[in-house]
Structures are given as C-alpha cells and as structure tokens.
C-alpha cells in the first residue's frame, strides 16, 4: 500500500520528457509572437513612435499654414508660388524632381522664419514648397517609407528625392559604375567648378574637352572596365592643366608574370565583386598578399583616390595664346576683339556660356573681327569660354572668364496684381520695354545690381501707371573722405552687420525683418498719369478696342495690342498692331466668361511713349427682354446708314429677331418702335452694365454684365436704373423722343 501510494505520488509530481519538449515549444511560440508584436507596425512602441512623429510634424504644418495665411493677408495676393524654404528643396530642384517647378533662387526664405521649433533630425526632410509644408522622402533615410506614410495620413504632401547613381556621382563614394565598383572621381571639393571641364576620349583616341563640372557628365566620361579613365582639364586665364582620376586600389605582384593584380577598393580597403556583390574584407585581402599604395593616405587619413596631373612630353602647363574682350551691360555679354597668337591648325572656335555652346565659328581667319552676343545669363556665376579646336577635335587653346551677378535678395512680387503688373527692362538705347506680366518668368537681364541695373516694375490701371524699384536688404557705411555711402547687400534677413556698418530702419516693418522693399518712383514729384485711353467692349468670344484718345496720341506712332491668356516674353509679337489710333481692333477666338488683360502700348519708332491696361471679361450683353410689349403693334427697327428700316413684328420671346438687329461691340444698339394709330414711340434696349468716369477723356468707361450680377469691378458702379422694386434687372427699355416730343 505504501509503495503504491509512493508511486502515485511520484506520478503527480513528475513530468515526462515529451511534456517538457512540448512546453518549451509552446513557450518559444508565445515568445516569438510577443517579440513579433513588440516590433511590428501595430505594436504599442510603433504606435507611440508614429504618434510622436505625427504630433511633431502637425505642429510644423500648422506653422507653415499660419505663415502662408499671414503672407497672403499682408500682401493682398493669393499667389503662393514665392513661398519656398528649406535647403533640401534646392536638391530637389537640381535633380529635377517631378512636380517641383521652381529655380534655386526662388528658395529665398529661411525655413526657421516659418517653422520655429524644427528639430535637427527633421531639417533634412522638411521643406515649404509653394506655401505648403512638404516631407522629403530621401532614399538614404532608412525610416523614409514609414515617415512618408505617416505624413500622408495627416495631410502633408511627400516629395521624393532620388539621388543620382552611376557616372554622375562626384563625391568619392564607392559605387557600381559601368560594370565595376570604384571610388568615384571627387569633384565636389578641390576644383573651381567655373574653370574645370570634363574631358572625353573619342573613338579616335583624341581627348575632347566637354561640359564644365557644375553640370552633369555624359555616361561615356569614363569606363574603367575598358581602360577609359576619368579625365578633366582646368584652365584659368589661359593656363591649362589635365588630370586623371586614380581610384583607390590595392595590388599584388604576380611573381610568375611580373604583372600586378589590381582590385578597386573602398575607403576601408574592402573589395566588392561586381558580379556577385560579395564583399572581401581587407583582412582577407591582406592575408592574400595585397597592398595599398601610400598615395592613398594624405595627412594621416585614407582618401578615395587622387587626381594625377598629366604632362605632354614632360612639359609643364603653358599659357594659352587666346584672349578676348568682354563687356557686360543690361544683362547682355558682348565678346569681341579676339586675339590669337601662335596657333596653327585651328579649324573652329566655340563660344560657350554656362556649359552650353552658343556659337561655332569656322571663319577662323577673321576671328578678330567677329562679335558675339550672349543674352541668356543666369543669376550668380556665368562662365564664358572660347576654345580653339583643330580638325581632330583637340583643344589648341582656351580662355575662360567668369561674370558673377551680384547676389541680392530676389524681388518679392507677392503684393502685386500679377495681371496688371509688368517687369520693366531697358535696352542699350534706354528705351523701356514692359510687356511681360509678372505672372510670367522674368526677362533675362531684368536686374543686375553689380552693374547698377535695378529691378523695376510698373503697375497699370485705367487711370495711370506707377513705377517701383526693388531695394534689396543692405548695410551701409558713410565714408568720411568723400561723403559717399559704401553699400554691402545682405542675403536673407540677417541682422548682423560688418563693423562700422548699419542696416537702414526701412528693412524692419511691424517688428518683422524684411528681405527688401519696393520704393515708388516719381517723375518730377508726380505719380504717372495715363496719357491716353480707349473704349473696350466684349462679346462672349471677342474684345473690341476703339477710340484711342489723349495727350499721348500723335501722328507717326505705332499702337501695339497684347492680350493675356498665353505665355509672353520680352520678344513676343503684339497680337495686333496699327499705325492709326482711330482704327477699330478686334481680338477674336477668346474663351467665354473669362477675364482678360488688354495691354495697349504706344511707340514712336522704338521709343516708348506710354501704355495702359484694361481688364475685360468676355460676356455678351444681356439680350433684349420683349415680354412687356404687344406683338401686334411692335416692330424691330434697324438702320442702313442713317436710313431707318422698320422691320417685322416682334415676338415676345424674340425668336424672330433680325440677324443684324444689334451689335453692342460696335455701338449698334437694339431698337424697337410701337405704332398705335398714328403715334410712334421708339425704345432702345440698355443692357445691364457697370461704369466709371474716365479721367482722360471725361467719358464713361462701360463694361456689360451678365444676368443680374451685382458684383462690380473695383472703381466701377452699377446705375440705379438696373434695379426695379428693389430687384436687379437684366436691362431696361429707354424711351426715345424725336424733336423733344
């Protein structure tokens, strides 16, 4: 009995091996589930991380929205295209990221001015584009996918930053390029980008200088698997020097063949097989007998490679025998008086601007008589080069010059009406050109503060023109010697000054620092007033201009007519041109119900006389309402010259009205007559309109309105006659009397 009880007791307390294994398996499964949950996207930790990120970025978004709202309200302009901030936005522009359509100079607001509490870990990924906070999805950010997802969930747009790969990498990083891993040629440090060019080897083995290194190289710049090495040439003030890139490598001498076995390695001496992507560590390579040349260590630090200077026949670089004069004026570069000495075998000269060929000159014998005009400069540095080539394509001589426009804060145009404000430029004869509205890209050479050519605009309305000049932020010091101010321009809103300099108070407004301000320009103390005016009338698809009158109108002038609705540049041709102020001009094929800006410009030869702007909405005058007349005794009236023609009887719905009954665009009004016995009463239909008194011609400027609209253009008003029993009406019939009867 005792023994049996003991056995039973052992059975209750013991555990079999199978049970132990099953228990361990169950525990492992539960642990796996727990670990998986802890690190999953739905875990409490992941949810906390997401909530923290979203809270932070929602705060950024709120600040950006507040800034944009304030900017619109303070400038009275809904165009947010000029509100761009964040250094990474410039990278997106440089890689031409899809959907980003601005230039680097448009990113002119420090993001700290918009988002005050931006954390350092978010600075690379937060930008403001067109007034809206955006997240930059960077392929080097391991959290990019989930952070982009979180931003989309709280309404923040995502911009994708895809960094370039292949031959275009120029920072020494270990990359796969044309079939091999190598440390890429370093061009982001050490060379002046304005004086350094890529050199390509053509099919005949000739080394041809190509684009400057501030642009991207061609895919055939180098191919180390084919023995085609990366080459560049520097040239400054005529002194040329060629270099070849030697990427970091290790080698082992084969005792049998006396040839070196070379492997291209990364900065830590590891080798990556281009076929399998298998990495061989330096420990293994060293054990196999590989060595790294001492040239790949500089100042005690490992370097990805080095540029080896190339000499021809042991000679050092020589100074070029090519030179030219360069004049810059009003955004135009003129190349002339080319001097060439000692060069033989020249087959052509190539003139380039900013890495782009502008002129190819084959009349080499007369190069000193040639003049070349370059009128497409960009803001900042402009690289001008002339290169002499022989028939093989080899460079015989080169001369590079850099013209740098003074960097100032870009003009802020957000406070002006984009349809009635125009860029102002001047040609070599000081003739004004101002037909390009600020809704379009600014003309080349709009301003160059280094050449004392300031940014000017003009706003136009029916009564006149007002000119403004942009004053960019600057500091100044008064020179006691000559009593003149010395000025230094300041970028951004920096309040730091050079010793002895100060910033004018005008650059502070309502406690806010300004990047600049627009100063109104006056002529002899008066705001410019219009010197002519015109009558403008529209239909649903056309606009007619007639009756140009005013003190600016004289014989021998040209009248140019421009209408909005298509891109306009400084070289755009007028939509219509006439030399007769009395001529009636009609602009056809317009969209119905659309407001157009009509610019009328007067020139005497090429000399600017004046301009005026009319804002016109394409709309048919309201049709005559015939419902109140007796069809039995009411007739349509038309005129053949001065001869009255009484036509058919009306219908109350107007379905039988004559085709030529009225034409308000050309001053032909709708008329009817009622005949009761021997009495005739004439009426004229007055369609609903708004008007203003023209200060130039002292007559009413009229714009017809559709339906019973009570919305008026600023400065206009609707006559009280278009309201009956306090209800707006589409028009009314005015009774006509003959001889006062």
C-alpha positions in Angstrom: 0.0 0.0 0.0 2.8 2.4 0.9 4.7 1.6 -2.2 1.7 2.1 -4.3 0.9 5.4 -2.8 4.5 6.5 -3.3 4.4 5.6 -6.9 1.2 7.5 -7.3 2.7 10.5 -5.6 5.7 10.4 -8.0 3.3 10.4 -10.9 1.6 13.5 -9.7 4.8 15.5 -9.2 6.9 14.3 -12.1 7.0 15.4 -15.8 7.8 13.3 -18.9 10.5 14.3 -21.4 7.8 14.7 -24.1 5.8 17.0 -22.0 8.9 19.1 -21.3 9.7 19.4 -25.0 6.1 20.4 -25.8 6.1 23.0 -23.0 9.4 24.5 -24.4 7.9 24.6 -27.9 4.8 26.4 -26.7 6.9 28.9 -24.7 9.0 29.6 -27.8 6.0 30.1 -29.9 4.5 32.5 -27.4 7.8 34.3 -27.1 8.0 34.6 -30.8 4.5 36.0 -31.0 5.3 38.5 -28.3 8.6 39.6 -29.8 7.0 39.9 -33.2 4.2 42.0 -31.8 6.6 44.2 -29.9 8.5 45.1 -33.1 5.6 45.1 -35.5 4.0 48.2 -37.1 1.0 47.7 -34.8 2.9 47.3 -31.6 2.5 49.8 -28.8 6.1 51.0 -29.4 5.5 51.6 -33.1 2.2 53.4 -32.4 3.9 55.6 -29.8 6.7 56.4 -32.3 4.1 57.2 -35.0 2.1 59.4 -32.7 5.2 61.3 -31.6 6.2 61.9 -35.2 2.8 63.0 -36.3 2.4 65.4 -33.4 5.7 67.0 -34.2 5.0 67.4 -37.9 1.4 68.5 -37.4 3.0 71.4 -35.5 5.3 72.2 -38.4 2.3 72.1 -40.8 0.3 74.4 -38.6 3.1 77.0 -38.5 3.6 76.8 -42.3 -0.2 77.2 -42.9 -0.2 80.2 -40.5 2.7 81.8 -42.2 1.1 81.4 -45.7 -2.2 82.8 -44.5 -0.4 85.8 -43.0 1.6 86.3 -46.1 -1.5 86.3 -48.3 -3.4 88.7 -46.0 -0.5 91.1 -45.6 0.3 91.3 -49.4 -3.3 91.0 -50.6 -2.2 88.4 -53.2 -3.2 84.7 -53.4 -0.1 83.7 -55.4 1.9 81.4 -53.0 4.5 80.5 -55.6 7.1 82.7 -54.0 6.8 81.0 -50.5 9.6 78.4 -50.7 12.0 77.4 -47.9 14.4 74.6 -46.9 17.9 73.6 -48.1 16.8 70.2 -49.3 14.4 71.9 -51.7 17.4 73.0 -53.8 18.5 69.4 -54.1 15.1 68.5 -55.4 15.4 71.3 -58.0 18.8 70.2 -59.1 17.7 66.6 -59.8 14.5 68.0 -61.5 12.2 66.1 -59.1 8.8 65.5 -60.6 6.3 68.2 -59.6 8.9 70.8 -58.4 8.9 73.6 -60.9 10.9 76.4 -59.3 14.5 77.6 -59.5 17.1 77.6 -56.7 16.8 81.4 -56.5 13.1 81.0 -55.7 14.1 79.3 -52.4 14.8 82.6 -50.6 13.1 82.2 -47.2 15.0 80.6 -44.3 12.8 77.8 -43.0 13.4 79.0 -39.5 11.3 82.1 -40.4 8.4 79.8 -41.0 8.8 76.8 -38.6 10.4 78.0 -35.3 10.7 74.6 -33.5 12.1 72.4 -36.3 14.1 69.7 -34.7 17.6 68.9 -36.1 16.6 65.4 -37.1 13.8 66.8 -39.3 15.8 69.6 -41.0 16.8 67.4 -44.0 13.2 66.3 -44.7 11.1 69.4 -44.0 10.6 72.0 -46.7 8.0 74.6 -47.6 7.0 74.4 -51.3 4.5 76.9 -52.7 3.4 77.9 -49.2 2.8 74.3 -48.1 4.8 72.1 -45.7 6.1 69.0 -47.5 8.1 65.9 -46.4 11.1 64.9 -48.5 11.3 61.2 -48.9 15.1 60.6 -49.1 16.4 57.3 -50.3 19.2 57.5 -47.7 16.8 57.7 -44.8 16.1 54.2 -43.5 12.8 55.4 -42.0 11.7 57.1 -45.2 8.9 54.7 -46.1 7.1 54.8 -42.7 7.6 58.5 -42.2 6.2 59.3 -45.7 3.2 57.1 -44.8 2.7 59.0 -41.5 2.9 62.4 -43.3 0.3 61.4 -45.9 -2.0 60.3 -43.1 -2.0 63.8 -41.6 -2.3 65.6 -44.9 1.4 66.5 -45.6 2.4 66.1 -49.2 5.5 64.0 -50.0 8.3 65.0 -52.4 10.7 62.2 -53.5 14.4 62.8 -53.5 16.1 60.2 -55.7 19.8 60.7 -55.6 21.6 60.1 -58.9 23.7 57.0 -59.5 26.4 55.8 -61.8 28.9 58.1 -63.6 27.2 61.3 -62.3 28.4 60.6 -58.7 31.2 63.0 -57.9 31.9 62.7 -54.2 34.3 59.7 -53.9 31.7 57.3 -52.7 32.2 53.6 -53.5 29.6 53.0 -56.3 28.8 50.5 -59.0 29.6 52.3 -62.3 29.8 50.7 -65.8 30.4 47.1 -64.5 32.8 47.8 -61.6 32.7 49.1 -58.0 35.1 52.0 -57.5 35.6 55.2 -55.5 34.0 57.8 -57.8 36.0 60.9 -59.0 35.9 63.6 -56.4 34.8 66.9 -58.0 32.8 68.4 -55.1 35.9 69.7 -53.5 39.3 70.9 -54.6 38.5 72.3 -58.1 36.9 75.6 -59.1 33.8 74.5 -61.0 33.9 77.5 -63.2 37.3 76.7 -64.6 37.2 72.9 -64.8 35.8 70.8 -67.6 35.2 67.1 -68.2 37.4 65.5 -70.9 36.1 62.6 -73.0 38.2 60.3 -75.2 36.6 59.9 -78.6 36.7 56.9 -80.9 40.0 58.1 -82.4 41.7 58.4 -79.0 41.5 62.2 -79.0 40.9 63.9 -75.7 38.0 66.4 -76.2 37.1 69.0 -73.5 33.3 68.8 -72.8 31.0 70.5 -70.3 32.1 72.3 -67.1 31.8 70.2 -63.9 29.0 72.3 -62.5 26.8 70.3 -65.0 26.4 66.5 -65.2 28.9 64.5 -67.2 28.0 62.2 -70.1 27.7 58.5 -69.4 30.8 57.8 -71.6 33.0 60.1 -69.5 34.8 57.1 -68.0 34.6 53.3 -68.1 37.4 51.6 -66.0 36.4 48.1 -67.2 37.5 49.3 -70.7 40.6 51.2 -69.6 38.8 54.5 -70.2 39.8 56.7 -67.2 38.2 59.8 -65.9 39.9 63.0 -67.2 39.4 66.7 -66.6 41.1 69.9 -67.7 41.4 73.1 -65.7 42.0 76.4 -67.5 42.2 79.8 -65.8 43.5 82.9 -67.5 44.7 80.7 -70.4 46.8 78.3 -68.3 45.7 74.7 -69.0 46.3 71.5 -67.0 45.0 68.0 -67.5 44.3 65.5 -64.7 43.4 61.8 -64.5 41.5 60.2 -61.6 43.2 57.3 -59.9 40.6 55.5 -57.8 41.7 53.8 -54.6 43.1 50.3 -55.2 45.1 47.5 -53.7 47.6 45.3 -55.7 49.5 42.1 -55.5 52.6 41.4 -57.7 52.4 38.1 -59.6 55.9 36.7 -59.4 55.4 34.5 -62.4 54.2 37.1 -64.9 55.7 40.1 -63.1 52.3 41.8 -63.5 50.2 43.4 -60.8 46.8 42.0 -59.8 44.7 45.1 -59.0 41.4 45.4 -57.2 39.4 48.7 -56.8 38.6 49.0 -53.1 36.5 51.3 -50.9 37.8 53.8 -48.3 38.2 50.9 -45.7 40.0 48.7 -48.2 37.2 46.3 -48.7 36.5 44.9 -52.2 33.1 44.2 -53.7 32.7 41.8 -56.5 30.6 43.4 -59.3 29.1 40.1 -60.4 28.1 38.6 -57.1 28.2 41.7 -54.8 30.2 39.5 -52.4 32.5 41.6 -50.2 36.1 40.6 -49.5 37.4 42.3 -46.3 40.7 43.9 -46.1 41.8 41.3 -43.6 41.4 38.6 -46.2 43.0 40.7 -49.0 45.9 41.5 -46.8 46.4 37.8 -45.9 46.4 37.1 -49.6 49.4 39.5 -50.1 47.6 42.6 -51.3 49.0 46.1 -50.5 47.6 49.6 -50.7 49.9 52.3 -52.2 50.9 55.1 -49.8 49.5 57.7 -52.2 46.0 56.8 -50.9 46.9 58.3 -47.5 47.0 62.1 -47.0 47.6 63.9 -43.7 47.2 60.5 -42.0 43.8 60.0 -43.5 42.6 57.5 -46.1 41.4 59.1 -49.3 39.1 57.6 -52.0 41.6 58.4 -54.8 43.6 61.3 -56.2 43.9 63.4 -59.4 47.2 62.8 -61.2 48.5 65.7 -63.2 49.2 64.8 -66.9 52.0 66.4 -68.9 52.7 66.2 -72.6 56.3 65.3 -73.4 57.4 66.3 -69.9 56.4 69.9 -70.3 54.5 71.8 -67.6 51.3 73.6 -68.4 51.6 76.6 -70.8 49.7 79.8 -71.1 47.1 79.9 -73.8 47.5 82.3 -76.7 43.8 83.1 -76.9 42.2 86.2 -75.5 39.1 88.3 -76.0 37.4 91.4 -74.6 34.1 91.1 -72.7 31.6 93.8 -72.0 28.5 93.3 -69.8 25.6 95.7 -70.0 21.9 95.3 -69.1 22.1 91.5 -68.8 23.9 91.1 -72.2 27.5 89.9 -72.6 29.4 91.0 -75.7 32.5 89.1 -76.9 34.8 90.9 -79.3 38.4 91.8 -80.3 39.6 88.2 -80.1 43.4 87.9 -80.1 45.1 84.7 -81.2 48.9 84.4 -81.5 51.0 81.5 -82.5 48.1 79.0 -83.0 48.2 76.9 -86.2 45.8 74.3 -87.5 42.7 75.9 -86.0 39.5 74.7 -87.7 36.9 76.3 -85.5 36.3 78.4 -82.4 33.5 77.6 -80.0 31.9 80.2 -77.7 30.1 78.8 -74.7 28.0 80.2 -71.9 27.4 78.1 -68.8 28.5 74.9 -70.4 26.3 75.4 -73.4 27.7 76.0 -76.9 26.3 79.3 -78.2 28.4 80.0 -81.3 30.6 77.8 -83.6 32.9 80.0 -85.7 34.6 78.4 -88.8 35.7 81.7 -90.3 38.9 81.4 -88.3 40.8 83.9 -90.4 38.5 86.8 -89.3 38.0 85.8 -85.7 39.4 89.2 -84.6 36.5 90.9 -86.4 33.7 88.8 -85.0 31.3 89.9 -82.3 29.2 87.5 -80.2 26.2 88.5 -78.1 25.2 86.3 -75.2 21.8 87.4 -73.7 20.7 84.4 -71.6 22.7 84.9 -68.4 21.6 83.3 -65.2 21.7 84.7 -61.6 25.0 84.2 -59.9 28.2 83.0 -61.7 28.2 82.9 -65.5 31.0 81.0 -67.2 32.1 82.4 -70.6 34.6 80.4 -72.7 36.2 80.5 -76.1 38.0 77.3 -77.2 40.1 76.8 -80.4 40.0 73.2 -81.9 41.9 71.6 -84.7 40.2 69.3 -87.3 40.7 66.2 -85.0 38.8 67.9 -82.2 41.8 68.5 -80.0 41.9 71.7 -77.9 44.6 74.1 -79.1 43.8 77.0 -76.8 41.1 78.1 -74.4 40.2 81.2 -72.4 37.6 81.2 -69.6 36.1 84.2 -67.8 33.5 84.3 -65.1 31.0 87.1 -64.7 29.1 87.0 -61.4 26.0 88.9 -61.0 25.7 90.5 -57.5 23.7 88.2 -55.3 20.8 90.1 -53.6 17.5 89.1 -52.1 15.2 88.3 -55.0 12.4 90.9 -55.5 9.2 89.8 -53.7 6.3 90.2 -56.1 3.6 88.7 -53.9 1.9 92.0 -53.1 1.1 93.0 -56.7 -1.7 92.0 -59.1 0.0 89.5 -61.4 -2.2 90.5 -64.4 -1.7 94.3 -64.3 1.9 94.5 -63.1 4.8 94.2 -65.6 8.5 93.8 -65.5 10.4 96.8 -66.7 13.7 96.5 -68.7 15.7 98.9 -70.8 17.6 98.3 -74.0 21.0 99.7 -75.0 19.3 102.9 -76.1 17.5 103.3 -72.7 14.1 102.5 -74.4 11.6 101.0 -72.0 10.2 97.5 -72.6 7.4 96.5 -70.2 5.0 94.0 -71.9 5.8 90.9 -69.8 3.4 90.5 -66.8 4.8 89.2 -63.5 2.7 86.0 -63.9 5.4 85.0 -66.5 9.1 84.3 -66.0 11.2 87.5 -65.6 13.0 88.6 -68.7 16.8 87.8 -69.0 18.7 90.8 -67.6 15.7 92.1 -65.6 18.2 93.3 -63.0 21.9 93.2 -62.2 22.8 95.1 -59.0 26.5 94.6 -59.7 26.1 96.7 -62.8 23.8 99.2 -61.1 20.8 97.8 -63.0 18.0 97.6 -60.5 14.8 95.6 -60.6 11.8 97.7 -61.8 8.1 97.0 -62.3 5.1 99.1 -63.3 1.5 98.7 -62.2 -1.1 99.8 -64.6 -4.8 100.5 -64.4 -7.2 102.7 -66.4 -6.0 105.9 -64.8 -2.3 105.6 -65.0 1.0 103.9 -64.3 3.0 103.6 -61.1 6.7 102.5 -61.2 8.5 100.8 -58.4 12.2 99.8 -57.8 13.2 96.9 -55.6 15.6 97.9 -52.8 17.2 94.7 -51.5 18.3 94.4 -47.9 21.7 96.0 -47.4 24.1 97.5 -44.8 26.0 100.8 -45.3 28.8 102.9 -44.0 29.3 106.6 -44.6 32.7 107.4 -46.0 34.0 110.5 -44.2 36.6 111.1 -47.0 34.2 111.5 -49.9 30.9 111.8 -48.1 29.5 108.8 -50.0 27.8 105.7 -48.7 29.5 102.3 -49.1 26.9 99.6 -49.5 27.0 95.8 -49.0 24.0 93.7 -49.9 22.7 91.2 -47.3 21.0 87.9 -48.2 18.1 86.6 -46.2 17.1 88.6 -43.1 20.4 88.6 -41.3 20.7 91.4 -38.7 24.4 91.0 -38.2 26.5 93.9 -39.6 30.1 94.5 -40.6 32.0 96.6 -38.1 31.2 100.3 -38.9 28.1 99.4 -41.0 24.4 99.7 -40.1 21.1 98.4 -41.6 18.5 101.1 -42.5 15.4 101.1 -40.4 13.3 100.7 -43.6 14.1 97.0 -43.5 12.1 96.5 -40.4 8.3 96.6 -40.6 5.9 95.8 -37.7 8.8 94.2 -35.9 9.5 91.9 -38.8 12.7 91.9 -40.7 12.3 92.4 -44.5 14.4 91.0 -47.4 13.8 94.3 -49.2 11.0 96.7 -50.1 9.5 98.3 -53.2 10.2 102.1 -53.5 7.7 104.0 -55.6 9.3 106.1 -58.3 8.0 109.6 -59.2 8.6 111.8 -62.2 9.0 115.5 -61.2 7.2 114.7 -58.0 4.0 113.3 -59.6 2.6 109.8 -59.9 2.5 108.9 -63.5 -1.0 109.6 -65.0 -2.3 108.0 -68.2 -1.8 110.0 -71.4 -4.4 108.2 -73.4 -7.4 105.9 -73.1 -9.6 103.7 -75.3 -13.1 102.2 -75.3 -13.1 98.4 -74.9 -16.2 96.3 -75.4 -16.5 92.5 -75.3 -18.7 89.7 -76.6 -18.7 86.1 -75.4 -15.6 85.3 -77.6 -14.1 88.6 -78.7 -12.9 92.0 -77.4 -13.0 95.2 -79.5 -10.8 98.3 -78.8 -11.6 101.6 -80.4 -11.4 105.4 -79.9 -7.8 105.8 -78.6 -7.6 109.4 -77.5 -5.4 111.5 -75.2 -2.4 113.8 -75.0 0.0 110.9 -75.8 -1.6 110.3 -79.2 0.2 111.8 -82.2 0.9 111.1 -85.8 3.5 108.6 -86.9 3.1 106.4 -83.9 2.6 102.6 -83.7 -0.1 101.1 -81.5 0.6 97.5 -80.2 -2.1 95.4 -78.6 -1.3 92.5 -76.3 -3.9 90.2 -74.6 -3.4 87.8 -71.7 -4.1 84.1 -71.9 -0.8 82.8 -73.4 2.9 82.9 -72.2 4.6 86.2 -73.0 8.3 87.1 -73.2 10.2 90.3 -74.0 10.4 89.1 -77.6 6.7 88.3 -78.0 5.0 89.9 -81.0 1.9 92.0 -80.5 -1.5 90.3 -81.1 -2.4 93.3 -83.2 -0.5 96.4 -84.5 -1.8 99.5 -86.2 -0.5 103.0 -87.0 -3.9 104.6 -86.8 -5.3 105.5 -83.4 -8.9 105.6 -84.8 -8.7 102.0 -86.2 -11.1 99.5 -84.6 -9.2 96.5 -83.4 -11.0 93.2 -82.6 -9.3 90.3 -80.8 -11.2 87.1 -81.6 -11.3 83.4 -80.6 -11.4 84.1 -76.9 -12.9 81.9 -74.1 -16.4 82.8 -72.9 -16.8 84.1 -69.4 -13.1 84.8 -69.0 -11.4 87.9 -67.7 -8.6 89.1 -70.0 -6.0 91.8 -69.5 -5.6 94.0 -72.6 -2.3 96.0 -72.8 -2.2 98.9 -75.3 1.3 100.2 -75.9 2.3 103.3 -77.9 5.7 103.6 -79.5 7.3 106.3 -81.7 9.7 104.1 -83.7 11.4 102.1 -80.9 10.9 104.9 -78.3 8.4 104.0 -75.6 5.6 106.6 -75.3 3.1 105.0 -72.9 0.9 102.1 -72.0 -2.5 101.4 -70.5 -4.3 98.3 -69.3 -7.9 97.3 -69.5 -9.4 94.3 -67.6 -12.2 92.9 -69.6 -14.5 89.9 -69.1 -15.8 88.2 -72.3 -19.6 88.4 -71.9 -22.5 89.0 -74.3 -24.7 92.0 -73.3 -28.0 90.7 -71.9 -30.5 90.0 -74.7 -33.4 92.5 -75.1 -36.4 91.4 -73.0 -39.5 91.8 -75.2 -42.1 90.3 -72.9 -43.7 93.6 -72.0 -44.7 94.7 -75.5 -47.7 94.0 -77.6 -46.5 91.9 -80.6 -49.5 93.1 -82.7 -48.1 96.7 -82.8 -44.4 96.5 -82.0 -41.7 96.3 -84.7 -37.9 95.7 -84.9 -36.0 98.8 -86.1 -32.7 98.6 -87.9 -30.7 101.3 -89.7 -29.0 101.2 -93.1 -26.5 104.0 -92.5 -28.8 106.9 -91.4 -31.8 105.4 -93.0 -34.4 103.9 -90.7 -35.8 100.5 -91.6 -39.0 99.3 -89.8 -39.0 95.5 -90.0 -41.2 92.7 -88.9 -43.4 92.5 -85.9 -41.7 91.2 -82.7 -42.4 88.0 -80.8 -42.3 88.2 -77.1 -39.6 85.5 -76.9 -37.5 87.3 -79.6 -37.3 84.2 -81.7 -37.6 86.1 -84.9 -35.2 89.0 -84.2 -33.2 90.1 -87.3 -29.6 88.8 -87.5 -28.3 92.4 -87.8 -30.6 94.0 -85.3 -27.9 95.0 -82.8 -24.1 94.8 -82.2 -23.2 96.4 -78.9 -19.5 95.7 -79.5 -19.6 98.1 -82.4 -22.0 100.6 -80.9 -25.1 99.3 -82.7 -28.0 99.2 -80.2 -31.3 97.2 -80.2 -34.2 99.5 -81.2 -38.0 98.9 -81.5 -41.0 101.0 -82.3 -44.6 100.7 -81.2 -47.3 102.1 -83.5 -50.7 102.9 -82.0 -52.9 104.6 -84.6 -50.7 107.4 -86.0 -48.4 107.6 -82.9 -44.9 106.1 -83.0 -42.9 105.6 -79.9 -39.2 104.4 -80.1 -37.3 102.4 -77.5 -33.7 101.4 -77.1 -32.6 98.4 -75.0 -30.0 99.3 -72.3 -28.4 96.0 -71.1 -27.1 95.8 -67.6 -23.6 97.4 -67.2 -21.1 98.9 -64.8 -19.3 102.1 -65.4 -16.7 104.6 -64.2 -15.8 108.1 -65.3 -12.6 108.1 -67.4 -10.3 110.9 -66.2 -8.5 111.1 -69.5 -11.4 111.5 -72.0 -14.0 112.6 -69.4 -16.4 110.0 -70.8 -17.9 106.8 -69.2 -15.9 103.6 -69.3 -18.6 100.9 -69.6 -18.4 97.1 -69.0 -21.5 94.9 -69.7 -22.6 92.4 -67.0 -24.2 89.0 -67.4 -27.6 88.2 -65.9 -28.4 90.2 -62.8 -24.9 90.1 -61.4 -24.3 92.8 -58.7 -20.5 92.1 -58.4 -18.6 95.2 -59.7 -15.0 95.8 -60.6 -13.2 98.0 -58.1 -13.7 101.6 -59.1 -16.9 100.9 -61.1 -20.6 101.2 -60.2 -23.9 99.9 -61.5 -26.6 102.6 -62.3 -29.6 102.6 -60.1 -31.8 102.2 -63.2 -30.9 98.5 -63.2 -33.0 97.9 -60.1 -36.8 97.8 -60.1 -38.9 97.3 -57.0 -35.6 96.7 -55.2 -34.9 93.7 -57.6 -31.9 93.7 -60.0 -33.0 93.5 -63.7 -31.1 92.4 -66.8 -31.7 95.7 -68.6 -34.4 98.2 -69.4 -36.0 99.9 -72.5 -35.3 103.6 -72.7 -37.9 105.6 -74.5 -36.6 107.8 -77.4 -38.2 111.1 -78.2 -37.9 112.9 -81.6 -37.6 116.6 -81.6 -38.4 116.8 -77.9 -41.8 115.3 -78.3 
